[in-house]
Amino acid sequence: MRLTWRRQELLQILREAGKQPLTYRDLEAFGIQQPANLIYELELIGQPVERVYRNRASGTKALVGFRLKADEQTVPSPARRSRSAVIRNR
């Protein structure tokens, strides 16, 4: 499996989000169709996608969202700053 433009776009969005986990709904708002499938495909080709959880009062875990592992995050390119601003202001 190669890195298609859809996967590249998702990777860019995750990079721009930095440590901020993004939900499926967030990814859809950025125009990513079928984000669950794309996350899975990225994992299949070895991209370091991390699932972020929070603990519930009941003791179970709830999925918060997805982000790239810390060593894979990069500074966003100037052309993408407007999307980064949206992520910070959610």
Biotite code that builds the C-alpha atoms (Angstrom):
import biotite.structure as struc

atoms = struc.array([
    struc.Atom([0.000, 0.000, 0.000], chain_id="A", res_id=1, res_name="MET", atom_name="CA", element="C"),
    struc.Atom([1.401, 3.375, -0.957], chain_id="A", res_id=2, res_name="ARG", atom_name="CA", element="C"),
    struc.Atom([0.794, 6.851, 0.392], chain_id="A", res_id=3, res_name="LEU", atom_name="CA", element="C"),
    struc.Atom([-2.094, 8.148, -1.721], chain_id="A", res_id=4, res_name="THR", atom_name="CA", element="C"),
    struc.Atom([-3.105, 11.818, -1.786], chain_id="A", res_id=5, res_name="TRP", atom_name="CA", element="C"),
    struc.Atom([-5.961, 11.036, 0.664], chain_id="A", res_id=6, res_name="ARG", atom_name="CA", element="C"),
    struc.Atom([-3.511, 9.503, 3.130], chain_id="A", res_id=7, res_name="ARG", atom_name="CA", element="C"),
    struc.Atom([-1.076, 12.374, 2.617], chain_id="A", res_id=8, res_name="GLN", atom_name="CA", element="C"),
    struc.Atom([-3.857, 14.877, 3.354], chain_id="A", res_id=9, res_name="GLU", atom_name="CA", element="C"),
    struc.Atom([-4.787, 13.035, 6.552], chain_id="A", res_id=10, res_name="LEU", atom_name="CA", element="C"),
    struc.Atom([-1.150, 12.908, 7.653], chain_id="A", res_id=11, res_name="LEU", atom_name="CA", element="C"),
    struc.Atom([-0.817, 16.649, 7.062], chain_id="A", res_id=12, res_name="GLN", atom_name="CA", element="C"),
    struc.Atom([-3.920, 17.369, 9.139], chain_id="A", res_id=13, res_name="ILE", atom_name="CA", element="C"),
    struc.Atom([-2.643, 15.178, 11.985], chain_id="A", res_id=14, res_name="LEU", atom_name="CA", element="C"),
    struc.Atom([0.776, 16.874, 11.836], chain_id="A", res_id=15, res_name="ARG", atom_name="CA", element="C"),
    struc.Atom([-0.797, 20.313, 12.013], chain_id="A", res_id=16, res_name="GLU", atom_name="CA", element="C"),
    struc.Atom([-2.898, 19.302, 15.010], chain_id="A", res_id=17, res_name="ALA", atom_name="CA", element="C"),
    struc.Atom([0.289, 18.477, 16.927], chain_id="A", res_id=18, res_name="GLY", atom_name="CA", element="C"),
    struc.Atom([-0.532, 16.978, 20.327], chain_id="A", res_id=19, res_name="LYS", atom_name="CA", element="C"),
    struc.Atom([-4.241, 17.834, 19.950], chain_id="A", res_id=20, res_name="GLN", atom_name="CA", element="C"),
    struc.Atom([-6.173, 14.599, 19.272], chain_id="A", res_id=21, res_name="PRO", atom_name="CA", element="C"),
    struc.Atom([-8.706, 14.843, 16.450], chain_id="A", res_id=22, res_name="LEU", atom_name="CA", element="C"),
    struc.Atom([-12.007, 12.984, 16.421], chain_id="A", res_id=23, res_name="THR", atom_name="CA", element="C"),
    struc.Atom([-13.614, 11.366, 13.404], chain_id="A", res_id=24, res_name="TYR", atom_name="CA", element="C"),
    struc.Atom([-15.988, 14.339, 13.301], chain_id="A", res_id=25, res_name="ARG", atom_name="CA", element="C"),
    struc.Atom([-13.028, 16.775, 13.272], chain_id="A", res_id=26, res_name="ASP", atom_name="CA", element="C"),
    struc.Atom([-11.453, 14.905, 10.373], chain_id="A", res_id=27, res_name="LEU", atom_name="CA", element="C"),
    struc.Atom([-14.716, 14.912, 8.451], chain_id="A", res_id=28, res_name="GLU", atom_name="CA", element="C"),
    struc.Atom([-14.964, 18.681, 8.997], chain_id="A", res_id=29, res_name="ALA", atom_name="CA", element="C"),
    struc.Atom([-11.577, 18.983, 7.267], chain_id="A", res_id=30, res_name="PHE", atom_name="CA", element="C"),
    struc.Atom([-12.950, 17.099, 4.275], chain_id="A", res_id=31, res_name="GLY", atom_name="CA", element="C"),
    struc.Atom([-11.603, 13.642, 5.079], chain_id="A", res_id=32, res_name="ILE", atom_name="CA", element="C"),
    struc.Atom([-14.100, 11.072, 3.863], chain_id="A", res_id=33, res_name="GLN", atom_name="CA", element="C"),
    struc.Atom([-14.249, 7.774, 5.737], chain_id="A", res_id=34, res_name="GLN", atom_name="CA", element="C"),
    struc.Atom([-11.658, 8.780, 8.358], chain_id="A", res_id=35, res_name="PRO", atom_name="CA", element="C"),
    struc.Atom([-11.823, 5.432, 10.148], chain_id="A", res_id=36, res_name="ALA", atom_name="CA", element="C"),
    struc.Atom([-10.757, 3.625, 6.992], chain_id="A", res_id=37, res_name="ASN", atom_name="CA", element="C"),
    struc.Atom([-7.927, 6.059, 6.340], chain_id="A", res_id=38, res_name="LEU", atom_name="CA", element="C"),
    struc.Atom([-6.640, 5.825, 9.918], chain_id="A", res_id=39, res_name="ILE", atom_name="CA", element="C"),
    struc.Atom([-6.611, 2.046, 9.531], chain_id="A", res_id=40, res_name="TYR", atom_name="CA", element="C"),
    struc.Atom([-4.816, 2.275, 6.183], chain_id="A", res_id=41, res_name="GLU", atom_name="CA", element="C"),
    struc.Atom([-2.154, 4.559, 7.677], chain_id="A", res_id=42, res_name="LEU", atom_name="CA", element="C"),
    struc.Atom([-1.569, 2.030, 10.448], chain_id="A", res_id=43, res_name="GLU", atom_name="CA", element="C"),
    struc.Atom([-1.304, -0.785, 7.894], chain_id="A", res_id=44, res_name="LEU", atom_name="CA", element="C"),
    struc.Atom([1.511, 0.987, 6.053], chain_id="A", res_id=45, res_name="ILE", atom_name="CA", element="C"),
    struc.Atom([3.377, 1.684, 9.293], chain_id="A", res_id=46, res_name="GLY", atom_name="CA", element="C"),
    struc.Atom([2.479, 5.314, 10.002], chain_id="A", res_id=47, res_name="GLN", atom_name="CA", element="C"),
    struc.Atom([2.654, 6.040, 13.752], chain_id="A", res_id=48, res_name="PRO", atom_name="CA", element="C"),
    struc.Atom([-0.970, 6.931, 14.543], chain_id="A", res_id=49, res_name="VAL", atom_name="CA", element="C"),
    struc.Atom([-1.772, 7.040, 18.244], chain_id="A", res_id=50, res_name="GLU", atom_name="CA", element="C"),
    struc.Atom([-5.203, 6.576, 19.795], chain_id="A", res_id=51, res_name="ARG", atom_name="CA", element="C"),
    struc.Atom([-5.846, 8.934, 22.701], chain_id="A", res_id=52, res_name="VAL", atom_name="CA", element="C"),
    struc.Atom([-8.142, 7.813, 25.511], chain_id="A", res_id=53, res_name="TYR", atom_name="CA", element="C"),
    struc.Atom([-9.553, 9.354, 28.668], chain_id="A", res_id=54, res_name="ARG", atom_name="CA", element="C"),
    struc.Atom([-10.658, 7.527, 31.768], chain_id="A", res_id=55, res_name="ASN", atom_name="CA", element="C"),
    struc.Atom([-14.341, 7.603, 32.585], chain_id="A", res_id=56, res_name="ARG", atom_name="CA", element="C"),
    struc.Atom([-15.679, 7.746, 36.126], chain_id="A", res_id=57, res_name="ALA", atom_name="CA", element="C"),
    struc.Atom([-16.848, 4.138, 35.649], chain_id="A", res_id=58, res_name="SER", atom_name="CA", element="C"),
    struc.Atom([-13.243, 3.049, 35.165], chain_id="A", res_id=59, res_name="GLY", atom_name="CA", element="C"),
    struc.Atom([-13.585, 2.349, 31.452], chain_id="A", res_id=60, res_name="THR", atom_name="CA", element="C"),
    struc.Atom([-11.730, 4.205, 28.733], chain_id="A", res_id=61, res_name="LYS", atom_name="CA", element="C"),
    struc.Atom([-13.286, 6.430, 26.077], chain_id="A", res_id=62, res_name="ALA", atom_name="CA", element="C"),
    struc.Atom([-11.634, 7.219, 22.768], chain_id="A", res_id=63, res_name="LEU", atom_name="CA", element="C"),
    struc.Atom([-10.861, 10.945, 22.553], chain_id="A", res_id=64, res_name="VAL", atom_name="CA", element="C"),
    struc.Atom([-9.306, 10.938, 19.091], chain_id="A", res_id=65, res_name="GLY", atom_name="CA", element="C"),
    struc.Atom([-6.202, 10.353, 17.029], chain_id="A", res_id=66, res_name="PHE", atom_name="CA", element="C"),
    struc.Atom([-2.833, 12.041, 16.663], chain_id="A", res_id=67, res_name="ARG", atom_name="CA", element="C"),
    struc.Atom([0.607, 11.219, 15.374], chain_id="A", res_id=68, res_name="LEU", atom_name="CA", element="C"),
    struc.Atom([3.074, 9.956, 17.904], chain_id="A", res_id=69, res_name="LYS", atom_name="CA", element="C"),
    struc.Atom([5.193, 12.781, 19.310], chain_id="A", res_id=70, res_name="ALA", atom_name="CA", element="C"),
    struc.Atom([8.336, 11.976, 17.292], chain_id="A", res_id=71, res_name="ASP", atom_name="CA", element="C"),
    struc.Atom([6.371, 12.268, 14.016], chain_id="A", res_id=72, res_name="GLU", atom_name="CA", element="C"),
    struc.Atom([4.904, 15.734, 14.564], chain_id="A", res_id=73, res_name="GLN", atom_name="CA", element="C"),
    struc.Atom([6.354, 18.561, 12.521], chain_id="A", res_id=74, res_name="THR", atom_name="CA", element="C"),
    struc.Atom([5.897, 22.297, 12.274], chain_id="A", res_id=75, res_name="VAL", atom_name="CA", element="C"),
    struc.Atom([3.044, 23.100, 9.878], chain_id="A", res_id=76, res_name="PRO", atom_name="CA", element="C"),
    struc.Atom([3.910, 24.654, 6.557], chain_id="A", res_id=77, res_name="SER", atom_name="CA", element="C"),
    struc.Atom([2.901, 28.311, 6.041], chain_id="A", res_id=78, res_name="PRO", atom_name="CA", element="C"),
    struc.Atom([0.384, 27.301, 3.368], chain_id="A", res_id=79, res_name="ALA", atom_name="CA", element="C"),
    struc.Atom([-1.554, 25.306, 5.956], chain_id="A", res_id=80, res_name="ARG", atom_name="CA", element="C"),
    struc.Atom([-1.655, 27.803, 8.839], chain_id="A", res_id=81, res_name="ARG", atom_name="CA", element="C"),
    struc.Atom([-5.353, 28.585, 8.395], chain_id="A", res_id=82, res_name="SER", atom_name="CA", element="C"),
    struc.Atom([-6.267, 24.967, 9.126], chain_id="A", res_id=83, res_name="ARG", atom_name="CA", element="C"),
    struc.Atom([-3.970, 24.966, 12.162], chain_id="A", res_id=84, res_name="SER", atom_name="CA", element="C"),
    struc.Atom([-5.756, 28.012, 13.516], chain_id="A", res_id=85, res_name="ALA", atom_name="CA", element="C"),
    struc.Atom([-9.080, 26.174, 13.214], chain_id="A", res_id=86, res_name="VAL", atom_name="CA", element="C"),
    struc.Atom([-7.695, 23.232, 15.177], chain_id="A", res_id=87, res_name="ILE", atom_name="CA", element="C"),
    struc.Atom([-6.420, 25.475, 17.990], chain_id="A", res_id=88, res_name="ARG", atom_name="CA", element="C"),
    struc.Atom([-9.714, 27.336, 18.219], chain_id="A", res_id=89, res_name="ASN", atom_name="CA", element="C"),
    struc.Atom([-12.077, 24.351, 18.412], chain_id="A", res_id=90, res_name="ARG", atom_name="CA", element="C"),
])
